Amino acid sequence: WYEDQLYHLTRDEKEMSNLASSPEHESKLREMQQQLTSVLKTFEQRPYGEFVQGGNATGPGQVEQQFEWVRQLKVRGKKVTVPPELEGLNTQKKSLKNN
């Protein structure tokens, strides 16, 4: 699991207080994780491989790298700016796959 988020939406509509690390809410968080895993296992191709391996899921470590790349993007409204160090990354990955 990645950074979990759990909010009491009635009391915290703006999701400002993450309850995921609260011992008081630990059992609820585990219950919700188990429910999510059960649902994801029903997808034959396993597109959410960071949770359930198999199918066409990404391999170990790939999701973390992808998240890191996304964190580096600059998003302002509908405009997305790719930092120079990430430009050409998609082209590099395609050429690696073809070799």
matplotlib code that plots the C-alpha trace (Angstrom):
import matplotlib.pyplot as plt

x = [0.0, 1.0, 0.2, -3.2, -5.9, -8.9, -11.3, -14.5, -16.4, -19.3, -17.0, -14.2, -15.7, -12.5, -10.4, -7.9, -7.4, -6.1, -7.2, -5.2, -2.4, -4.8, -4.8, -8.5, -9.2, -6.8, -9.4, -11.6, -8.6, -7.6, -11.2, -11.3, -8.0, -9.3, -12.4, -10.3, -8.0, -11.0, -12.6, -9.2, -8.7, -11.9, -10.1, -8.6, -5.8, -4.9, -4.4, -3.8, -0.7, 0.6, -2.1, -2.5, 0.1, -0.6, -2.1, -0.6, 0.3, 3.5, 6.5, 8.0, 9.4, 7.8, 4.8, 7.1, 9.1, 6.0, 4.7, 8.0, 7.8, 4.2, 5.2, 7.7, 5.1, 4.0, 0.2, -1.6, -5.3, -5.3, -1.7, 0.9, 4.6, 7.1, 10.5, 13.4, 14.9, 11.7, 11.3, 12.1, 11.5, 8.6, 10.8, 13.6, 11.3, 9.8, 13.3, 14.3, 11.3, 12.1, 15.7]
y = [0.0, 3.5, 6.5, 5.7, 8.3, 8.0, 10.9, 11.4, 13.1, 14.3, 16.1, 16.9, 17.6, 19.2, 16.2, 18.1, 15.6, 12.2, 9.6, 6.7, 6.7, 7.0, 3.8, 4.5, 4.0, 1.1, -1.7, 0.4, 1.1, -2.6, -3.6, -1.1, -2.3, -5.9, -4.9, -3.0, -6.0, -8.3, -6.1, -5.7, -9.5, -9.7, -7.8, -10.5, -8.3, -6.8, -3.2, -2.1, -4.3, -2.1, -3.8, -7.2, -8.8, -10.7, -10.1, -7.0, -5.4, -3.3, -5.1, -4.4, -0.9, 0.5, 2.1, 4.0, 5.3, 6.3, 8.2, 10.0, 11.2, 12.4, 14.3, 16.2, 17.5, 21.1, 21.3, 24.7, 24.3, 22.3, 23.1, 20.4, 21.3, 18.5, 19.3, 19.1, 16.1, 14.1, 15.2, 12.3, 9.7, 8.2, 7.9, 6.3, 3.7, 2.8, 2.4, 0.2, -2.0, -2.4, -3.6]
z = [0.0, -0.6, 1.6, 2.8, 3.1, 5.3, 6.0, 7.9, 5.1, 7.2, 9.7, 7.3, 3.9, 2.6, 3.6, 5.7, 8.5, 7.3, 9.8, 8.2, 10.8, 13.8, 16.0, 16.6, 12.8, 12.2, 12.0, 9.6, 7.3, 7.2, 6.5, 3.6, 2.2, 2.3, 0.4, -2.2, -2.7, -3.1, -5.8, -7.6, -7.7, -9.9, -12.7, -15.0, -16.4, -13.0, -14.2, -10.6, -10.0, -7.2, -5.1, -6.7, -8.8, -12.1, -15.5, -17.2, -13.9, -13.6, -12.1, -8.7, -8.4, -11.6, -9.9, -7.5, -10.5, -12.3, -9.3, -8.9, -12.6, -12.1, -8.9, -11.0, -13.5, -13.1, -13.4, -13.6, -14.6, -17.8, -18.7, -17.8, -18.1, -18.3, -16.7, -19.2, -17.3, -18.1, -21.7, -24.0, -21.3, -23.1, -26.3, -24.3, -22.8, -26.3, -27.7, -24.8, -25.3, -29.0, -28.3]

ax = plt.figure().add_subplot(projection="3d")
ax.plot(x, y, z, "-o")
ax.set_aspect("equal")
plt.show()
